[in-house]
Amino acid sequence: MWFDPICPWAWITSRWLLEVERVRDIDVRYHVMSLSVLNEGRELPEAYQEIMKTGWGPVRVCIAVGQQYGPDAVRNLYTAMGTRIHLGKEKRGPELYAAALTDAGLDPALASAADDTTLDAALRESHEAGMRPVGTEVGTPVVHAPGPDGKQVAFFGPVVTPAPKGEAAGRLWDGVMLVAGTPGFFELKRSRDIDPIFD
């Protein structure tokens, strides 16, 4: 799964995937994409532009953690960071990043990576790896998985709230894999009429 820590919908999908791991034979790996990278050069409302300006920090910290500690640490940091951002409603910034790093058992000094633009090449590489198979008309979450013929399928979503639990999570996975693995299938969508529910 490719995620941006600031996206509430990606957070809910990530929690769903952890439930799927409990009831289906899957191993979820978390990778970084960036809404700030995705939206570069786009005409956006002023309020959203401000969100994109502050979106660089969390993804840079995740990239730095991946480089120093590996992918399992990224998974743990995402849980710690997302818990503080989405459940705790904490303001993004150095204090949050240091606290999340500590929660994940990582060096809190890596919070300084939020301002390290030398990480942007690796960030863009991870972003591109996630987005290339699905295109730039979507955001996060993006999931890559083996399809029915063994070839990779990649898709945006699912966007769901709250995250299904137990066997309900497994059934959603089965359905998503069925449609995603269907040749020529591209989209199934309806308007959202509720805000994210972080149960």
Sequence and secondary structure as in RCSB ss.txt:
>XXXX:A:sequence
MWFDPICPWAWITSRWLLEVERVRDIDVRYHVMSLSVLNEGRELPEAYQEIMKTGWGPVRVCIAVGQQYGPDAVR
NLYTAMGTRIHLGKEKRGPELYAAALTDAGLDPALASAADDTTLDAALRESHEAGMRPVGTEVGTPVVHAPGPDG
KQVAFFGPVVTPAPKGEAAGRLWDGVMLVAGTPGFFELKRSRDIDPIFD
>XXXX:A:secstr
 EE TT HHHHHHHHHHHHHHHHSS     EE  HHHHTTT    HHHHHHHHTTHHHHHHHHHHHHHH HHHHH
HHHHHHHIIIIIS    SHHHHHHHHHHTTS GGGGGGGG GGGHHHHHHHHHHHHTTT SS  S EEEEE TTS
SEEEEE    SS   HHHHHHHHHHHHHHHTSTT         S     
